[in-house]
Structure formats: structure tokens, C-alpha cells
Amino acid sequence: MGTLNFNYRFVLKTVGFILIIESMFMMLSTIISFYSHEMAGDAMLLSSVITFFSGIFIRLIGTDDYERPITKRESFLTVTLTWVSLSLFGMLPFYLSGVIPNITDAFFETISGFTTTGATILTDIDNVPRGLLFWRSLTQWIGGIGIIVFALAIIPIIGGNASVLYDAEATGIVHERFQPRVTQIAKHLWIIYIIITVTLTLLLWVGPMNLFDSICHAMSSVATGGFSTKQNSIAYWDSPYIQYVLSIFMFIGGINFALIFFLIKGMPKKLLKNEEFRWYACIVLFFTIVFAICLLASGKFTNVEEVFRTSLFHVISGISSTAFTFHNYAGWGSFYVFMMLILMLFCACSGSTSGGIKIVRVIVLFKNTINEFKRQVHPTAILPVRINKQVVPVDTVTKVLAFMFLYVGILVISCVVLSLMGMNFESAIGASIASISNIGAGLGSEAETGHFANVSAGAKWYMGFIMLVGRLEVFTVLSLFMPTFWKK
């Protein structure tokens, strides 16, 4: 079997375009740095220039052969290389400024941002220059909806190749499309994304946050990333108003953005009748009530409003994979930690900015399991799995089963690998779930300190790789390591 004839020039040209876009985003952070009269501004400017000309160079290697269709193999390679390139160039501001003088730590912080994981190595965030804090939040905002989706919205030259690129990056098992053209989908998604971000910024600014903190937290919240401008995260403000506002928008971040589009267009039934959304809302409500009742019964809280707000915030923060906190829930007891781990594994809806398995896959597995019980009694019965009254194709159910096998397998392997790299059992489990589910909350010492600064260099590189695997939903990245991928 011969080697597959890849359209490498398309891959390189697309990656080059993305790097040029990234350099433009870097310029926004450069402006913030110079406006704040920070020394980091020079590093931001240099990083932007390096990224821009690198993008130009890589783009010029390719040709204008965009008429040639690309396969899923090329789309997988393009998307994976794009995210790796974003992180490699995106770490330059941290490294060149000297704020994170270690390449391992700079890369870890950056890929954690772009994948919206939110795990950090910074131990004194309050004293990080504003330009870098803005860039840090901006990486999550870019990664939340997806840089490829952004590129599709502004680069019509990709044309007929847009669909496969969109499918390689979008999350979930079915991508609900509300326009015939993928480029139109991308434009609508980003318009909605911007509207939600601006709205949240204004609402936070009305509260005790200043404008800068409001912008940064709005970007992190909508992207369900969890980076904060303060070491104490949301606890710094000690504001019920901020906690309620963020709870609402973290919840919105966990909803399929296609459904939000329908809601904005005056079609709320699309949202309310969606089975995955109903499960999502019910899970949030159920866990919030359970947490509140148990916390009240344990005597850890006495004020009903406070315990409801605390439970609601942390349940939504966990299931949306945002990982904002204002209480150390690990101190409440092992029961709450276990419940939070379940939320962190399953997370929210497909087509949202959240990480994790996604609720729709849990629904498919649940219904397929119920059907298996029925088949034990009626072996000849035809019992399809239905979502939103539509039959889910058998090959999709099979793919969900394969996804779950890989997901659990990666978790187990990661626990072993991280244990070999010096982590204790609790920390290895926490770091594995934090990486694959793209949620920055750890267990053990990482939960107590709120950072991964003390983790070994090897563990950080491994975690960075798993973050990418989780963000691109396993198959896109792991397919590159299969021999059949490179063969005809």
C-alpha cells in the first residue's frame, strides 16, 4: 500500500492564515500593554511580528490550489497542526516577557488557554502585567468557539473545503446546521459569541469589577475556560451579584450555540424541545438541589440563599467545565468531590464551548443500554435509538461507543503515566480528568494551591497533549497516530 497523497500545501496555507489571524489578536494585547505603560508591551509586539511573518512564510509555501477537494485526513491534520501552532506561537508573549521564563510552563499555560482547560502554573496572577492577562483570557475566548470556525467566517477562499474542517473541530456527534453553507454557520456563531461576550462584560462592569476585569472574565466565562485576573478567582470580589451573573452565563456557555441562534431568532421551541438541553437543565437543577440540601443538613451553611447560590455556581461551573470557584468544595467532603467529578466528566451540550464527554453521548449510551435490555426479551425487535424523535444512525451509536472506550482508556492510561511521573493517586486522577475534560480544577495539592506549578515538566507536556486530544474530541488527534491514516 502506497503513501497517501496529501494536499500538504492546503494544510500549510490554512495554518499560515490562522497564524496571521493570531498575530492580529496579539496586537490587541499589545495595545493594552502600551496603554498600561508595561514593559511586557515590547514582548507582545515582538511576538505579534514573529507570528505574523511566520504565518506569511508558511502561507507562501502553499499555492492557491483551493479548488482541489480535501479529505477528512487532511482536515484532521490541518486542525491538529493549527491548534499546535497556535499554542507554540501563542506562548511567545509569556516567554519573551520573562513572566514565564520556562518554555514548558509557557506552552502549558498557552495550550491550557486555547483548549479552554484553565489549568495554570501561575502562582501570583495579581502581579502579572495587564497585557499578558488580557492575552491569557483572549486565548480562551479564541479557543472557546474555535479558531477554525473563526477562519471559516472570514476566509471564503476555503470554499468547498469548509465543511470537513468544521466537522473536524466542532464538538458533539451531530452538528445541527441552521444555514446551508458552513461559512454562514461560522459567521452566525461568532456574531452570537460576540453579543454574549459584550453583554456579560457590561453586566460585570455594572457590579464591583472594573472594565478590564469585566472584559477578561467575560471572555473566560463565555468560553467556559476559567482563567481569572486574580489568584483567588471569583472569591476576590465576594459578590453575590457577580456569582449569579456568572452562573447564568456559564450555563449559557454550556448550551449548543445553534440553539441559542434559534432563540435569538424568535424560535424558543427549538431550544425547549431539544432533548439534550432538557437533560442539561435537569442535571443542573438536580445537582444544585442535592448539594444545597446536603450542605444545609451538614451544618456547613445556615443561610438558605447563600447555600443555593454556592451550590448553583459550583454545579454550573463544574458541568460547563469553567472551573471558576469562590469556595473550596474539596473541603466540604469526599461526597461533593465525587459529584463534581461526575459533572466534570460528562459536562454540558454538544456544539457548546464546554469540554467533557457531552450529554448527548450519555443520552445515546443510556437509550442504547435500555434497548439492549429490551432485546433480551424481544431478540428480533428493531429498536433504534432516537434523539429529538429522530433515529440516530447505527454507525453514530457505534462511534459513540468507540469514543467512550477511548475516553475511559485515555483516563486510565493518563493516571498511570502521571503516577509514573511523580504524582500521587489523587493528583493523577484530578490532572487526568482536568486535561481530557478541559477543566482546570485538580485534586489533592493542586486543588489546595489552585495551580500546577509544582508538576514535573514531563507531566506538563503530557497534560498539554491530552488537553488537545480532549478539545478536538479524541478522534481528530489520535487518528494521526494510526498507520492507516498515512496509507492509501
Disulfide bonds with the S-S distance in Angstrom:
none
